[in-house]
Amino acid sequence: MRHQVCIIGGGPSGLLLALLLRRAGVDAVVLELRTRDHVLSRIRAGVLEQGLCDILRKAGIGARLDSEGLVHDGTLIVSHGRRVHVDFRALAGATVTIYGQTEVTRDLYAELDRLGAPVIHEAQGVKIHGVDGDAPHVTFTLNGAEQRVDCDYVAGCDGFHGVSRRTIPERLRQQFEHVYPFGWLGILSRTAPLQEELVYAGHERGFALCSMRNARLSRHYLQVPLTDSPEEWSDEAFWAELRRRLPPDLAEVLETGPSIEKSIAPLRSFISEPMSWGRLFLAGDASHIVPPTGAKGLNLAASDVWYLSQALIARHAGEEEPLKAYSARALARVWKASRFSWSMTRLLHSFPAEGPFLARMQGAELEYLAGSRAAQTALAENYVGLPY
């Protein structure tokens, strides 16, 4: 088969890229390792920057987002005896919207189906060939038979463990990584959110986050050792520990209930440069990972996809420079968003191995944030998303 662009990975970034290209008349096919049901079963983040919301509307899938999404004007940070409400709208003139990644993916599938755009699931053993030349192609196995896609360009949206990044020769890749000495234990429950906005809590026992998916579906997290497993944590133990890490007035009104999903995610910061090689272009987790503290994972993938889609559309119209500039342009935003995620993680988590000095510095930082409109503005600007 022949397509202009072969997209490896059918998560939200790959599907969004396919839709944006389709809208502009660029032919693309998506290859996804898993089944559609598996992709839609993955529980992921749901804090969307205003820029991502605008992209979804431009892609023609903003209706459910606008009717069901929860617009947040700010967030609450409680730590080291301080309580700081950061007003996004007043400080940065923008907001974020709570709308689950699964719902974004569902909307993308529905529109691609309506348009008849090809998305191939259960594509096994994907291999990328010839991207350092003029005739790239991708091979894979489907239902036991080998398939081949000839294309002009390959977009790697297949995540941290995918084949795309590893296709770039090691001698040409420079990788930067910081692994954090803890993970996030998260549960999903059919309970009311703690507050109308997210609550970030720093505590000597560890970080906690109270988030939500909708008015009756909450997502809460606890910082835990990497040696822990979800099975070790009963629902009762989770709720008791979450209450310990919240101020008494918030702990008192926390609604609890049975978990419907429970998992532990390790935290890391990771960036691989460059984000392109020949006719191969990386986007999202294939090139970078951020800790979830700043809610940047999906949003950062979306900015990659926006830059790449515009560059491929320009190439379709005969312009070559945007594709050549893609890696540098995307990485400039990646490093800034990664800095924000790293700084939020350092500010709010417990690092016992680093001693009392860091804890006192965190307290000083929170005190400064509480009293400085400039510091709150900087946090708000980064949280709602830097300009594309």
C-alpha positions as CSV (number, residue, x, y, z in Angstrom):
1,M,0.0,0.0,0.0
2,R,1.0,3.6,-0.6
3,H,0.4,6.6,1.6
4,Q,2.1,10.0,1.9
5,V,2.7,9.7,5.6
6,C,2.9,6.5,7.7
7,I,2.2,7.2,11.4
8,I,3.5,4.6,13.9
9,G,1.4,4.6,17.0
10,G,-2.3,5.0,17.4
11,G,-2.5,6.8,20.7
12,P,-3.9,10.4,20.8
13,S,-0.8,12.0,19.3
14,G,-0.8,9.6,16.3
15,L,-4.5,9.9,15.7
16,L,-4.5,13.7,16.1
17,L,-1.7,14.0,13.6
18,A,-3.6,11.8,11.1
19,L,-6.8,13.9,11.5
20,L,-4.9,17.2,11.1
21,L,-3.2,15.9,8.0
22,R,-6.5,14.5,6.6
23,R,-8.2,17.9,7.1
24,A,-5.4,19.5,4.9
25,G,-5.6,16.9,2.1
26,V,-2.5,14.9,3.2
27,D,-2.9,11.2,3.0
28,A,-1.8,9.2,6.1
29,V,-2.2,5.8,7.6
30,V,-1.9,4.9,11.3
31,L,-0.3,1.6,12.5
32,E,-1.1,0.6,16.1
33,L,0.2,-2.4,17.9
34,R,-2.8,-2.9,20.2
35,T,-6.5,-3.3,19.6
36,R,-8.9,-0.3,19.7
37,D,-10.4,-1.6,22.9
38,H,-7.0,-1.7,24.6
39,V,-6.2,1.8,23.5
40,L,-9.5,3.1,24.8
41,S,-9.0,1.2,28.1
42,R,-5.8,3.1,29.1
43,I,-6.3,5.5,32.0
44,R,-4.3,8.7,31.4
45,A,-4.2,12.3,32.3
46,G,-6.9,14.7,31.6
47,V,-5.7,18.3,32.1
48,L,-5.7,20.0,28.7
49,E,-3.9,23.2,28.0
50,Q,-5.8,25.9,26.2
51,G,-3.6,25.4,23.2
52,L,-4.5,21.8,22.9
53,C,-8.2,22.6,23.3
54,D,-7.8,25.1,20.4
55,I,-6.2,22.4,18.3
56,L,-9.0,19.9,19.0
57,R,-11.5,22.5,17.9
58,K,-9.5,23.3,14.7
59,A,-9.5,19.5,14.0
60,G,-13.3,19.5,14.2
61,I,-13.7,17.5,17.4
62,G,-14.4,20.2,20.0
63,A,-18.1,19.6,20.5
64,R,-17.9,17.1,23.4
65,L,-14.9,18.9,24.9
66,D,-16.9,22.1,25.1
67,S,-20.1,20.5,26.4
68,E,-18.5,18.1,28.9
69,G,-15.1,19.5,29.8
70,L,-14.6,21.2,33.1
71,V,-12.9,24.6,32.7
72,H,-10.5,25.4,35.5
73,D,-9.5,29.0,36.2
74,G,-6.8,28.1,38.7
75,T,-5.4,25.5,41.1
76,L,-4.6,25.2,44.8
77,I,-1.2,24.4,46.3
78,V,-0.9,23.5,50.0
79,S,2.5,22.7,51.4
80,H,4.8,23.7,54.3
81,G,2.0,25.5,56.1
82,R,1.2,27.6,53.1
83,R,-2.0,27.7,51.0
84,V,-1.6,29.3,47.6
85,H,-4.4,29.7,45.1
86,V,-2.9,30.4,41.6
87,D,-5.5,32.2,39.4
88,F,-4.7,31.2,35.8
89,R,-7.3,33.5,34.2
90,A,-6.3,36.6,36.2
91,L,-2.5,36.0,36.0
92,A,-2.1,34.4,32.5
93,G,-5.3,35.2,30.7
94,A,-6.0,31.5,30.0
95,T,-7.4,28.4,31.5
96,V,-7.1,24.6,31.5
97,T,-9.8,22.1,30.8
98,I,-10.4,18.7,32.5
99,Y,-11.3,16.2,29.8
100,G,-9.9,12.7,30.0
101,Q,-7.3,11.5,27.5
102,T,-9.5,8.5,26.8
103,E,-12.3,10.9,25.8
104,V,-10.0,12.7,23.4
105,T,-9.0,9.4,21.9
106,R,-12.6,8.4,21.5
107,D,-13.4,11.6,19.7
108,L,-10.5,11.2,17.4
109,Y,-11.5,7.6,16.5
110,A,-15.1,8.7,15.8
111,E,-14.0,11.5,13.4
112,L,-11.4,9.4,11.6
113,D,-14.0,6.7,11.2
114,R,-16.5,9.2,9.8
115,L,-13.8,10.4,7.3
116,G,-12.8,6.9,6.3
117,A,-9.2,7.5,7.4
118,P,-7.2,4.2,7.7
119,V,-6.2,3.1,11.2
120,I,-4.7,-0.4,11.3
121,H,-4.7,-2.2,14.7
122,E,-2.7,-5.2,15.8
123,A,0.2,-4.3,13.5
124,Q,2.9,-6.5,14.8
125,G,6.7,-6.3,14.4
126,V,6.8,-2.8,12.8
127,K,10.1,-2.0,11.2
128,I,11.1,1.3,9.6
129,H,13.3,1.2,6.5
130,G,15.0,3.7,4.3
131,V,14.2,7.0,6.1
132,D,17.8,8.1,5.4
133,G,17.0,8.0,1.7
134,D,14.4,9.1,-0.7
135,A,12.1,6.0,-0.6
136,P,11.2,5.1,3.0
137,H,8.9,2.2,3.8
138,V,7.4,0.4,6.8
139,T,6.9,-3.3,7.2
140,F,4.7,-5.1,9.7
141,T,2.7,-8.3,10.2
142,L,-1.1,-8.3,10.2
143,N,-3.0,-11.6,10.8
144,G,0.1,-13.5,10.1
145,A,0.9,-11.9,6.7
146,E,3.7,-9.4,6.1
147,Q,2.5,-6.0,4.9
148,R,4.4,-3.0,3.5
149,V,3.6,0.7,3.4
150,D,5.6,2.8,1.0
151,C,5.5,6.5,2.0
152,D,7.2,9.9,1.7
153,Y,7.6,10.4,5.5
154,V,7.3,8.4,8.7
155,A,6.0,9.9,11.9
156,G,7.0,8.1,15.1
157,C,4.2,8.5,17.7
158,D,4.8,5.1,19.3
159,G,5.9,6.1,22.8
160,F,9.0,5.5,24.9
161,H,9.2,1.8,24.2
162,G,8.4,2.0,20.5
163,V,10.6,1.3,17.5
164,S,10.8,4.9,16.1
165,R,13.4,6.4,18.4
166,R,15.6,3.3,18.2
167,T,15.6,3.6,14.4
168,I,17.8,6.7,14.7
169,P,21.4,5.4,15.0
170,E,22.8,5.6,18.5
171,R,25.8,7.6,17.3
172,L,23.4,10.4,16.3
173,R,21.2,10.4,19.4
174,Q,21.9,12.4,22.6
175,Q,19.7,11.3,25.5
176,F,19.2,13.1,28.8
177,E,17.5,11.3,31.7
178,H,16.7,11.8,35.4
179,V,14.9,9.0,37.2
180,Y,13.1,10.0,40.4
181,P,13.3,7.8,43.5
182,F,9.6,7.3,43.9
183,G,6.4,6.7,42.0
184,W,2.7,7.8,42.0
185,L,0.1,5.5,43.3
186,G,-3.1,6.5,41.6
187,I,-6.7,5.4,42.1
188,L,-9.9,6.2,40.1
189,S,-13.1,6.3,42.1
190,R,-16.7,7.2,41.6
191,T,-16.6,10.0,44.2
192,A,-17.0,13.7,44.0
193,P,-13.8,15.8,43.5
194,L,-12.3,17.2,46.7
195,Q,-12.7,20.7,45.2
196,E,-13.7,22.3,41.9
197,E,-10.0,22.7,41.0
198,L,-7.0,20.4,41.4
199,V,-5.3,20.4,44.8
200,Y,-1.5,19.8,44.9
201,A,-0.3,18.9,48.4
202,G,3.3,18.7,49.7
203,H,3.8,16.9,53.0
204,E,6.7,15.5,54.9
205,R,5.2,12.0,54.3
206,G,5.1,12.7,50.6
207,F,3.3,14.4,47.8
208,A,-0.5,14.0,47.1
209,L,-2.7,15.2,44.3
210,C,-6.5,15.4,44.2
211,S,-7.8,15.6,40.7
212,M,-10.9,14.6,38.8
213,R,-12.3,13.3,35.4
214,N,-15.8,14.7,35.9
215,A,-18.2,15.8,38.6
216,R,-18.6,12.2,39.9
217,L,-15.3,10.6,38.9
218,S,-12.1,11.5,40.9
219,R,-8.5,10.6,40.3
220,H,-6.2,10.9,43.4
221,Y,-2.4,10.2,43.7
222,L,0.1,9.5,46.5
223,Q,3.9,9.6,46.3
224,V,5.1,6.1,47.2
225,P,8.4,4.2,47.1
226,L,9.2,2.4,43.9
227,T,9.3,-0.9,45.8
228,D,5.5,-0.6,46.6
229,S,2.9,-2.5,44.5
230,P,-0.8,-1.6,44.1
231,E,-1.8,-4.9,45.7
232,E,-0.1,-3.7,48.9
233,W,-2.5,-0.8,49.2
234,S,-6.0,-1.4,50.2
235,D,-8.6,1.3,49.5
236,E,-8.8,2.0,53.2
237,A,-5.1,2.4,53.5
238,F,-5.0,4.8,50.5
239,W,-7.8,7.0,51.8
240,A,-6.3,7.1,55.3
241,E,-2.9,8.2,53.9
242,L,-4.4,10.8,51.6
243,R,-6.2,12.3,54.5
244,R,-2.9,12.5,56.5
245,R,-1.3,14.5,53.7
246,L,-4.1,17.1,53.4
247,P,-4.9,20.0,55.6
248,P,-7.5,19.0,58.3
249,D,-10.3,21.1,56.7
250,L,-9.8,19.4,53.3
251,A,-9.3,15.9,54.8
252,E,-12.6,16.3,56.6
253,V,-14.6,16.8,53.4
254,L,-12.8,14.2,51.3
255,E,-15.3,11.8,49.8
256,T,-14.1,8.2,49.7
257,G,-15.3,5.0,48.0
258,P,-14.2,1.8,46.3
259,S,-11.5,2.2,43.7
260,I,-12.3,1.1,40.1
261,E,-8.6,1.3,39.0
262,K,-5.4,1.4,40.9
263,S,-1.8,1.6,39.6
264,I,1.7,2.8,40.3
265,A,3.6,4.9,37.7
266,P,7.4,5.6,38.0
267,L,8.5,9.2,37.4
268,R,11.3,10.2,35.0
269,S,12.4,13.1,33.0
270,F,13.8,12.1,29.6
271,I,14.6,13.9,26.3
272,S,16.2,12.4,23.2
273,E,17.7,14.7,20.6
274,P,17.2,15.2,17.7
275,M,13.5,14.6,17.0
276,S,14.1,13.8,13.3
277,W,16.4,11.8,11.1
278,G,16.1,12.0,7.3
279,R,12.4,11.4,6.7
280,L,11.6,10.1,10.2
281,F,10.0,12.6,12.7
282,L,9.4,11.8,16.4
283,A,6.5,13.2,18.4
284,G,5.4,12.8,22.0
285,D,6.7,10.1,24.3
286,A,8.8,8.6,21.5
287,S,11.2,11.5,22.1
288,H,10.5,12.8,25.6
289,I,8.9,11.9,29.0
290,V,8.0,14.3,31.8
291,P,6.9,13.6,35.4
292,P,3.1,14.1,35.6
293,T,3.4,16.9,38.3
294,G,3.0,19.7,35.8
295,A,0.3,17.9,33.6
296,K,2.5,18.3,30.5
297,G,2.7,14.8,28.9
298,L,-0.3,14.8,26.5
299,N,0.0,18.6,26.1
300,L,3.6,18.4,25.0
301,A,2.8,15.6,22.6
302,A,0.1,17.8,21.1
303,S,2.5,20.7,20.5
304,D,4.8,18.3,18.7
305,V,1.9,17.1,16.6
306,W,0.9,20.7,15.8
307,Y,4.4,21.7,14.7
308,L,4.8,18.4,12.7
309,S,1.4,18.6,11.0
310,Q,2.0,22.2,9.9
311,A,5.4,21.3,8.5
312,L,4.1,18.3,6.6
313,I,1.2,20.3,5.3
314,A,3.7,23.0,4.2
315,R,5.8,20.3,2.5
316,H,2.7,19.1,0.7
317,A,2.4,22.6,-0.7
318,G,6.1,22.6,-1.8
319,E,7.8,24.3,1.2
320,E,10.8,22.4,2.6
321,E,12.1,24.6,5.4
322,P,9.4,23.9,8.0
323,L,10.3,20.2,8.1
324,K,13.9,21.0,8.4
325,A,13.2,23.2,11.3
326,Y,10.8,20.8,13.1
327,S,13.2,19.2,15.5
328,A,14.7,22.4,16.8
329,R,11.4,24.1,17.0
330,A,9.8,21.3,18.9
331,L,12.7,20.8,21.3
332,A,12.7,24.5,22.3
333,R,9.3,24.0,23.8
334,V,10.1,20.5,25.1
335,W,12.9,21.7,27.2
336,K,10.9,24.6,28.7
337,A,8.0,22.3,29.6
338,S,10.4,19.7,31.0
339,R,11.9,22.4,33.2
340,F,8.5,23.3,34.6
341,S,7.6,19.7,35.3
342,W,11.0,19.1,37.0
343,S,10.6,22.3,39.1
344,M,7.1,21.4,40.2
345,T,8.3,17.9,41.1
346,R,11.2,19.2,43.2
347,L,9.0,21.8,44.9
348,L,6.3,19.4,46.1
349,H,7.7,15.9,46.6
350,S,9.6,14.6,49.6
351,F,13.2,13.7,49.0
352,P,14.4,12.2,52.4
353,A,17.7,11.1,51.0
354,E,18.7,14.8,50.3
355,G,18.3,15.8,54.0
356,P,16.7,18.8,55.7
357,F,18.2,21.5,53.5
358,L,16.0,20.7,50.5
359,A,12.9,20.7,52.7
360,R,13.8,24.2,54.1
361,M,14.4,25.4,50.5
362,Q,11.0,24.1,49.5
363,G,9.4,26.0,52.4
364,A,11.2,29.2,51.3
365,E,10.1,28.7,47.7
366,L,6.4,28.2,48.8
367,E,6.7,31.3,51.0
368,Y,8.0,33.3,48.1
369,L,5.3,32.0,45.8
370,A,2.6,32.9,48.3
371,G,3.7,36.5,48.5
372,S,4.8,37.2,44.9
373,R,2.4,37.9,42.1
374,A,5.3,37.6,39.6
375,A,6.1,34.1,40.8
376,Q,2.5,33.1,40.6
377,T,2.3,34.5,37.1
378,A,5.3,32.5,36.0
379,L,3.7,29.3,37.4
380,A,0.3,30.2,35.8
381,E,1.9,30.9,32.4
382,N,3.7,27.5,32.4
383,Y,0.7,25.6,33.7
384,V,-1.8,26.8,31.1
385,G,0.8,26.2,28.4
386,L,3.5,28.3,26.8
387,P,2.7,29.7,23.3
388,Y,3.2,27.3,20.3
